[in-house]
Amino acid sequence: MTRIILRSSAALLALASAAVAAAQQAEGDRAPVAEGPNARTTSYDAGFFAQFAPRSALDIVRRVPGFTLDLGNSDVRGFAGAAGNVVFNGARPSSKSDSLESILARIPASRVAKVEVGAGALYGAEYAGKTQVLNLILSAEGGFDATVTAAGRRLYTGYLNRDISGSALIKRGASSINLSAGTGRNRQVEEGTDVLTRLSDGAEFEARRKVNSYFNRDPYLSGSYALERAQDKAIRANIRWGPSRFDLTQRNRVSELGEARHDDSLIQKYRTPVFEVGGDITRPLAGGAIKLVGLATRRKRNNFDAYIARDRLLSEGGREVGGFEQSQESKLNETIAKLGWTRSNVFGLTFEAGVEGALNTLDNDLSLFVINQNGDRVRRDLPIDQAKVKERRGELYVNAGRNLTPALRVDGGLRYEFSTLNVSGDATAERSLRFFKPNLAIDWKPGGGWHTRFSIRRTVAQLNFYDFISFAELSNDRVSGGNANLLPQRTWEVRGTLDRPIFGDGLIKLDAGIDRVSLLQDQILTDDGFSAPGNLGTGKRRFVSLQIDAPLQRFGLTGTRLKLNGQLQHTRVNDPISGTNRNFSDFFPDWEWGVELRRDAGAFSYGLTVNHRDRFSFFRADEIDTNYNGGPYGTAFVEWRPAARTSLTLDVDNVLNTTGERERLFFDPNRSSPEPIEREKRVRNRHVSFGLTLKQTFGRSSPSAGVALPN
């Protein structure tokens, strides 16, 4: 596989070179302007995006050539580790539960003055390892802007899902207030089958016909205030509340050899409210700026699962003959403080140093019951179902960079992380962790429009406290054991990037990387015989990806753009259960690709997207659980803009009627046995659905005027 990736890398590089050579004939087309600190960024003014008629900053970000939005991970503890790859007026928002996508969606497009794309090191130490970061420069013009979005989607069952959201921005001088709210309603229905096969003789001994109804209700209220007089004179505050709810109802018609057909049911009711408050203050200090960030997040889980078994079909008067119930109540709290100082010129270096501290706690109580034929509930204890976790964590960091020549820049830094972690309850564990995390990046523009970047850094994963807890997966008929002794994996990441404009304002970009992971976090076999999160040995990952974003005007297709992306990757680790080498568990497909074609013509826009990927697997102690699509997945849309502030979009989801499929291979007693004994094949399909979205913007600010925030 490694040879295939190397050969494919050479082929992709040859393809990139050929595309660039062909594109050089079209360099007279409009191109982005390279500017910023010593031409280290590529900029796009608001006029560039007019061709796409964007309604929000999210629409603008999605149309930046060669840029892939990284939303970050709000579940990662700490502030720096959860960063995505978008900043606003050079600063990161002091929020975690409010995703980048939602923040961008509520900023009117008319408020965007310019977009800059540059290496992560240009925007602070927490972005140092990112190859691309987008800086959204917002207008300083005063006024009022608001957006209301109403959406409906018709499912294949005929059900009509309705959702509405709105946001308002009020800006006066250096002050601004942003308010937003939404219903967050999303119902999906899928149907499909499960077939269980005994592999010794090929007999199908059980079949299930299932219909799943999922209903996410994630209403939210959020608000923020900012007083921004300059980049080193700013105060910001934000608050968000979201009483999230998820409900699943499953109808399961079961046919077993030698048994009467019967209707079973699965019910899930999850309540996961989140409350967050945060803010930051920046002030001048010693020729630079000092910034204090504070953030407090409170999350709860109140989850209930039930599996109900019956002796016959409901239409035949089937009665309940047993099942399972599981309830979980937990509180996950995080409090963060971060203090950092930056200065643009310290002995010719851009310099940043600071410290971050966090207090994280989890209090979890889980109960699993077996329901017998008489309806009696019998408690079944799991290895770790009651536990408390407490972590105190700190991190010191320093980062510096310098332009060695107008075309060459070097950035480097060092982080030192230290923490103490205590687990009590059904399991006890206590440990102190210390890590040095260096990073180095070289950014070079050799001329002719070419841009290259090389970086190396060490990262340490954040532990998920819920990995310490045991729980039953009633939908999969299995138990996951917790592991209070789980350690964070440590990775040396090497990255290389090569890109160049093509066809004027298009871009071609080639990325490659190698990861060496110590104590890889995966699945292990516990002493209790369960599969649980644990640490393996050293794992390796290699990948190469190519992105092409090309306007097709020179081919006579005015207003048309084609985006192509593809990736090959190879992961390998030695499996302690089977004794063989295998891929990493989780989402690591060997290949994936995507195509997007869009045309903007006057008051109309239309396009389609098609994606496909290889299968990926989870290697549990006694099974291999593999997920894949039945074929390429496609979406399409048509948008009509009858007025400057109004848009109506019709979209089709799953236009190719693609199934989601899953294969589970079971081993006895575990995967140390060379051959599986049973196979379960699951097929699900949500079928084609149609959505209609109305967006209406209001306000007094000019759609294109404005200036950037003063430095």
N, C-alpha and C positions, 0 to 999 in steps of 0.2 A: 504493500500500500504506500510505503514511503517513496518508493521509486515512481509509483503512479503520480503522487503529488508533485515530485520534482519535475517529472516530464510534463505534467499539466501546467506547472508554474512557467516552464519555458514556453509552452504553447500559448498560455495566456499573455505572457510578455510579448511574444511575437504578434499576437492579435492586437495588443495594445499599440505596439509600434506601427503596425499596418494602419490602424485606425487613425493614429496621429498623423501619419504621412498623408493619408487621404484628406484629413481635415485641414492640413496646412494650406490647401488651395482656397479655403473659405475663411481665412483669417480677417478678411475685410468686414465680416459680420460684426454686430455689436458684441463686445466682450466686457466682462467685469473689469473693474479698475483695481489694480493691486496698490494698496496703500497701507497706512498704519505705521507702527514703529519699524522703521527701516524696511518697509515693504514686506513685513512678516504676515500680513493678512490679505485676504481677497475680499473686496467689498462690493456690495450690490445696493444701489440706491432704491428708493421706493418705486421709482418709475420702471425699474426692471420687472417688477412683479405685476404691473398694471395689466399685462397681457393675460394673466390668470384670474383677474377680477377677484382677489382674495377678500374674504369677509373678516378674518381674524388673523392674529399673529401666527396661529397654528397653520393656517393655510399658507402663509408666507414661508414658514420654516420648511414645510413639506415640499416646496418648489425650489429650494436652494440647490443648485447643481452639485451632485456628488456628496451631499450631506445626508447622513443617516441619523435620525433622532434617537438619542439614548435617554430614556426616561429616568434612569437611575433606579434605585431599589429602596423604597421607604421602609422595608422590613429589616434592612441592615441597621444594626445599632451604631450610634455615633452620627456625627454630622458630615465629616469629610468623606467617609466611605459611601454615603448615599447619593453623592452628587451625580447628576446626569451630564449632559454636554451642551447646555444653553445657559447663558448669563444675560442679565438685563442691565444695560448701561455699565457693563463691566463688572457687575456684582451678582452674586448668587442670592436667590430669595431665601430668607430665613424660615423655611418651612420644609417639612418632610411628608406629612400626610396629604398635603395639597400637591398633586402630581404636576410635573412640568406640562403635561398635556392639558390639564384643566386650567392652569395659569395662562398658557398661551391662548387657549380657546376663548378666554374672556377679555383679551386685549384686542380692541378693534384694529383692523388693518390700517386705518387712517392714522393711528398713533405711531406707526413704525416709520422712522425717518431713514434708517439705513441698517443693513445687515453686514457684519464682518465675520469671516471664518478664518480661524488661525489655529496654531498648535496650542494644546492645553496649557503648556507652561506659561504662556502669555497672560493667563487669567488667574494665576494663583497656584499655590502648592497642591491644593486638593484636586486640581485638574492636570497635574504634571504628567500623568501617565496616559492621557488621552491624545489620540492623534489629531482629533478635530474638536474644536469648541466653537459654538456660534454665539456671537455677541449681538444681541438685539438692542439697537440704539433707538430709544423712544423719543418722540417729540416732546419738547418742553412747552409747547403751546397750551394755553388754558382752554377750558371748555368742558362740555358734557358729552359723553358718548355712552350708548347703551346698545345691547344686543339681546334679542329674544329669539330662541330657537324652539320650534315645535316640530316633533317628529312622530311618525306613525309607521309601523311595520306589520304587514300581513304575513302570518305564518302559513305553512302548508295546510294546517288544520282549519284555517279560516279565522283564527284568533287575531285581533288587532291590538298590538302593543302600542301604548301612547306614552310619550315622554316630553317634558318641557323644561327648559332652563333659561336663565337670564342673568345678565351681568350689567353693571353700570360703573362708569369711571367718571369721577368729578375731579377736575384739576384746576387749581387757581394758584398762579405763581409757582412757588416751589413745592406746594402742598398738593397731595392727591389722595383720594379715597376710592377704593375699589370694593364693590359689594357684588356677591353672586349667590345664586341659589338654584337648585334643580331637584327634580323628583327622582332621577336616577332609576327609572323603571326599565327592566329588560327581561322579558319572558322568552324562553326558547323551548321548543318541543322537538324531541327526536324519537325515532322509532328504530327498532332493529332486533337482531337475534343473537343468542348465545348458543353455541353447540359444543358439547363436551365429548371428546373421543378417547377411548381407551386404546393406547398405542400398541399394546401387545397383540391385539387381533383386529384393530381398526374399527371396532364397534362404537357407534354413536349411542351413548347410554343416557344422555340427558340433553334436552333442548328447551330453550326459553324464548318466549316472544315478549319483548319489553317495549313499553312506551314511557319515556321520561319527560316530565314537565319541570323545567327549572324557572325560578322566578327570583331575580335579584331586584331588591328595592334599596337603593343607596341614595336617599335624599341627603342634601347637604346645605349648610349655610356657611359662608365664609366672608371674611372682610379683612381689608388691610389698609393701613395708613402709611404714607411716606412724606417726609419733609427732606427734600434733596436739593440743597443749595449748591453743592459741588460733590465730586467723587470723594473728597475727604471731609465733607460736612453734610452728614445725612443721618436721619433717624427713621427707622421703619418698624412697624408692628403688624402682626397678623394673628388671626384667630380662625379656627375651623371646627365645625361640629358635624358629625355624620353618623346617624343611627342606622347602621347598615343591617339589612335582613336578607337572608337567603332561604328559600324553601324549595324542596324537591319532593315530588310525588312520583313514585314508580309503580306501574301496573306490570306484573310479571306472571305470565301464563307458563307454567312449568309442565313438561312432559318427561317422565322418567320411565325407564324400562321396568315393567312389572308393577307400576304404580298408577293410580288414577290421576288424570290431569287435574291440576289445582292452580288457583290464583293466589299468588303471594304478593306482598306489598312492601315497599321500602319508603320510609318517610324521613326526611331530614329538615330540621328547623334550626338555623344558625342565626344568632343575634350577636353582632360584633361591632358595637358602637366605638367611635373614636372621637376624642377631644384633644385639640392641640392649640397652644398659644406660644408665640415666639416673637422675637424682634432683634434688632441690632442697632448699634450706634457707632458712627465713625467720626473721628475728630483728627485734626492735624497734630502731628507730633514729630519733632526733630527732623524736619524736612520731608517727612513721609506722612503716613496715616495709620492710626491705631483703630482697630475695630473690635467691638465686643458683641458676641452673639449669644443669645439665650433661647432655649427651646425646651418645652415640657409637653410630652405626649402621653396620653392615658388611653389604653385599649382594654376592652373586655371581650371575653368570649362566654356566651351562654348557649351551648350547642346541645341539641338532642337528636339522636338517631334511633330508629326503630325498624326492625325487620319482623314482619308478621307472616307466619306460615299457616296455610289452610289445608284442609283435607280434600276439598273438591273445588270445582268452579263456583264463583259467586252466584252465577245464574242457577246453580243446582243446590243452593243453600249451604255452600261451603262454610265451615266454622273454623275458628282459630284453634290451632293445635300446638302452638309454641312460637318461639322466636327469640329475639334479642332486643335489649334496650341499652343505650349508652347516653350518659349525660356528662357534660363538661362545663365547669365554671372556672374561669381564670381571669387574672388581672395582670397585664403587662405594662409596666411603667418605665418611662425613660425621661431623664432630666439631663440636659447638656448645657455646658458653658464653654465658649471658645474665645480666646483673646489672641489677636494677631497684629503684627506691625509690618507695613510694607513701605519701601522707598524705591524710587525709580533709578537713583544714582548713588550707590555706595562704592566708592573706588572704581567707578565705571560699570558696576553691576546693578541689575535689578535685584532687589533683595526682599525676602519675606521670612519672618520667623514668628513662632507662636506656640501656644499650648491649648490643648482641648481636654476637658474632663467630662466624664459621664457616669451617672449612677443608673443602673438598670436592674429591675426586679421582676420576677414572675412568681405568682402564687396560683398553683394549679390543683384542682380537685376533680378527678374523673371517676365515674362509677359505671361498671359494666354488669348487666344482669342477664341471666338466661331465664326465659319464660317457658315453663313446662306446660304439658297438655292441660293441666287444671288452671292455668293462668297464674300460678305462683311465680314470684320473682325471686331468683336465687342469685346472690351476689357472687361474681367471679373476680377474684383479685388478679390484677396484672402486676408485673414486676415493679413498675414505677408509675402509680396512678395518682398518688398524692405527693407533691414536691414543691419546695420553695427554692428559688434561685436568686442569688444576689451577686452583682458584679460591680466593682469599682474599677474604672478604666481611665487612663490618662495617656496623652500622646504629646511629645515635643517634636517640633518640626522646624527645619530651615531649608530654604530654597533660594538659589541664585542663578542668574543667567546673564549672558553677555553676547553682543554681536561682535564676533571676531573680525568679520568683514561685512560689507553691505549684503552679501549673499549667504553668509554663514553665521549661525547662532548656536550656542551651546548652553544648555540648562542642566542643572544638577541639584540634588537635594538629599536630605537624610531625615527620616522619621524614626523616632524611638517610642515604641508602644509598650506600656506596662499595665498589668491588670491583676486583680485578685478575684477569684470566683469561688463561691460557696454554694453547695447543693445540700439540702436537708429534706427530711421526710422519709419516704420509702427507700431512698438511697442517700448516702452521704458522700460528699467529695469536696475537696478543697485544694486549690492549686493557684500558684502565682506564675504568670507568663511574662516574658520579656522578649522583645523582638526589635532588631534594627532593620529598617526598610530603606535602602538607598535607591536612588533613581538617577538616570542620565539620559539626556535627549540631545540629538544633533539634528538641526534643521538647515537644509542647504538648497539654494536656488541657483543651479549652475548656468541658467540662461536658456533662451529659446522657449520660455514658458514652462520649463520643467521644474518640478518641486519634489524634493526627497526628504524623508525623515527617518531617522533610526533612533530607537529607544530601548533601554533595558531598565528593569526595575524589579524589586522584590515586593510582593504583596502577601498579606496574611488575611485569611478569610475570617469573617465574623461568624461565631457560632449562633445557630438558631436554638433558643432555649427550649422550644417545643421538641427538638430532637432528643432531649433528655427524658421525655415523657412517653410512657407506653399508651397505646390506644388501639381500639379495634376498628377496622375498616369493614363495616357491615355490607357495603356495596360490593366488596371484593372477597368477602368471606375469609378474612385473614387478620392476624394481629401483628402490629409492629411494636417491638420491644424498645424501650428507651435506653439511652446510654449516658449516664451521668459523667463518664470518664472521657467523653469525646473531646478531641483536641482540634484546634483550627489547622487546616492545611496551609502550607507555605509554598509560594510559587515564584520562580524566576521567570519573568516574561520578557521576551525579545520580540520587537516589532520593527517592521520596515514598511515604508509607504512610498509610492511613486505616483505622481499625478501630473496632468497637463491639460490646459483648456483645449477643446476641439470645437470646430464649427462655430467659432465666435464665442457664445456664452455657454457652450457645453463643457463637459469635463469627463476625462477618463482617469480612473484611479485603480491602482493595483496594491493590495495589502498582503503581507505575509507575516507569519509569526510562529514562534516556538515557545512552548511552556514546559517547564520542568517542575513538577508538583511533588513535594514531600508530604508524607502522611496524608495521602489523598483521602478526602471524605467520601465515603461510599457506603455499601452495606456489608455487615459482618454477621456471623452466626454467634449468638450469645450463649452463655452457659445454660440458660433456661430453654434453649432450643428455638428462640425467636430470631427473626431477621430484624436488625436494628442499625441505625446510623453508626458508623465506626470508621476507623482509620486503617487504610491499607498501606502499601509501601510507596515507592516512587512511581509516579505516572508521567507520561509524556504526551503532549499534544502538538500537532503541526497543522497549519492551515494556510491556504492561499485563497484570496477572493478578488474578484474583478467587478468594478462598477463602471457603466457607461451611461452618461446622461447627454443625449444628443438632440439638438434642434434639427428638424428635417426641412427647414426652409429652402436650403440649396438644392433639394430634390423635388422642389415644386409643391411641397406640403406646408403651406403657410400656417403658422400657429400650431404646428404639430411637434410634439416631443416624444422621444422614445427612451425609456430607461431599461437597461439590462443589468442584472446582477447575478453572480454565481459564486459559490464557495465549495471548495474541497477541504476536508479535514480528516485527520487520522489521530485517534487516541489509543493509548495502550497502557495497561497496568497488569501486573501479575495477580491473579485471583487466588487468595489463600484457601478457598473452599474447593474449587475444582483443580487447582494447581496449574492452570493454563493462563495464557495471556488473553486479554479481552479488551473491549472498548470500555470507556468510562460509563457509569450509569448516568441517566438523565438525558437532557436534550443535547446530544452530540451526534447528529446525523452525518454520515460520511460525505454527503453532497446535498446541495439545495440550490435552486435557481428561481428567478422571478423576472417577469416582463411587464412593463407598464407602457401603454400607449395612450396619449391624451391629445386632444385638439381643442383649442380655444378659438372660436370664430364669432366675433361680435357679441351678441347677447347670449350665445349658447356655448357650452363646453360639454364634451362627452369623451368617454374613454373606457378602457378596460384594463384589468390586472389579472395575471395568471401566475401562480406560484406552485412549486412542487419541491419535495424533499424526500430523502431516503428515510428508512425506518430508524428508530432509536429505541434503546432497551434499558430496563431497570433490572439489575442482577441481584435479586433477593436470595436469601439463604436456600430456599427450596424451590424457587421458580425463576424463570426468565420472562419478564413482562415487556412485550414489544409493542410499540405504537407506530402506526403509519396511516397515510391516506390512501384511499382506493384509486387515486389518480390525481392529476393537477387540479388545483382549487382556483376558481375564477370569480371575479366580481366585475360589475359594469355600472356606469352611471351616465345620466344626462342632466345637465343643469341649465336652467333658464333664468335670466336676470331681466325681468320686465322693467325694473327701475334701478337707479344707481344704488339704492340701499336695500333692495329686495332680491332674494334668490330662492328658487324652488328647485329641489334636486330629487330626481327619481333614481333609486339605485336598486340593483338586483344582486342579492348575496347568494353564493353557492350556485352560480349560473350554470356550472357543469354538473350539478347534482352529484357532487363527490361524497363518497362515504368516508367516515372515520373508522379505522379498523384496529383491532388489537388481538394479539396472539399471546397466550400464556402457556408456557411449558412447565409442567410440574415434575419434581424429582422426589424420590423416596430413598432415604430419609431427608436428603438435601442434595445440593448440586455436586457433592463429592461422588455421587453415582454418575457413571458416564452417559447413561441414556435416560431421557424423560419417560414417565409412565403414562401421563395424560396430557391432553392438549385442550385448551378452551379457546374458541374463536369467537370474538365479538365483532359485530358490524352495527354501526349507528349511522343514521342519516337525518339531517335536519331539513333536507330538500331545499328547493328554491324558495326564497322569500323576497318580498318587494317592500321597499321603504320609500317614504315621501317625507322630505324635510323642508320646512320653511324657515328661512333666516331673515330677520328684519332688524336693521340697525337704525339708530336714532342719534341725533346729536347736532352740535353747532360747530365742531372743529372742522377745519379744512381737511379734505381727504388726502392732500399731498404736501401741504405746507408744514413747517416745523423745523426746529433746530435740535441738535443733540444736547444732552445735558452738559453743562460747562465743566471743564476739567479744573 
